[in-house]
């Protein structure tokens, strides 16, 4: 299942992290496990969300410290890993919401801040 979330300016500007769009069968617990963050942190970042009545399409702010990178034409998983000096596990931990082998042009992935200095002129989502 692909949990990829595209950045939306109005929602993203209020979120210090990344957005997750609720899909069928999502629960707050499932989302917290998906991103490896405590349930309490997720609830704290989303005080206006009715966590007991999540609706498909709701967006949750996920408190992660990663920088968005827009996939360019020709980017592959290998080229991104090489550009940012990352191993697959680091990439997967930063992007649990997506299928890494579907690197579509103009989609957004997340790069840990600690790896941003390694990339040359990375794309930005802003």
Secondary structure in CASP SS format (residue, H / E / C, confidence):
PFRMAT SS
TARGET T0000
AUTHOR 0000-0000-0000
METHOD secondary structure of the structure
MODEL  1
X C 1.00
X C 1.00
X C 1.00
X C 1.00
X C 1.00
X C 1.00
X C 1.00
X C 1.00
X H 1.00
X H 1.00
X H 1.00
X H 1.00
X C 1.00
X C 1.00
X C 1.00
X C 1.00
X C 1.00
X E 1.00
X E 1.00
X E 1.00
X E 1.00
X C 1.00
X C 1.00
X C 1.00
X C 1.00
X C 1.00
X C 1.00
X H 1.00
X H 1.00
X H 1.00
X H 1.00
X H 1.00
X H 1.00
X H 1.00
X H 1.00
X C 1.00
X C 1.00
X C 1.00
X H 1.00
X H 1.00
X H 1.00
X H 1.00
X H 1.00
X H 1.00
X H 1.00
X C 1.00
X C 1.00
X C 1.00
X C 1.00
X C 1.00
X C 1.00
X C 1.00
X C 1.00
X C 1.00
X C 1.00
X C 1.00
X C 1.00
X C 1.00
X E 1.00
X E 1.00
X E 1.00
X E 1.00
X C 1.00
X C 1.00
X C 1.00
X E 1.00
X E 1.00
X E 1.00
X E 1.00
X E 1.00
X C 1.00
X C 1.00
X C 1.00
X C 1.00
X C 1.00
X C 1.00
X H 1.00
X H 1.00
X H 1.00
X H 1.00
X H 1.00
X H 1.00
X H 1.00
X C 1.00
X C 1.00
X C 1.00
X C 1.00
X H 1.00
X H 1.00
X H 1.00
X H 1.00
X H 1.00
X H 1.00
X H 1.00
X C 1.00
X C 1.00
X C 1.00
X C 1.00
X C 1.00
X C 1.00
X C 1.00
X C 1.00
X C 1.00
X C 1.00
X C 1.00
X C 1.00
X C 1.00
X E 1.00
X E 1.00
X E 1.00
X E 1.00
X E 1.00
X H 1.00
X H 1.00
X H 1.00
X H 1.00
X H 1.00
X H 1.00
X C 1.00
X C 1.00
X C 1.00
X C 1.00
X C 1.00
X C 1.00
X C 1.00
X C 1.00
END
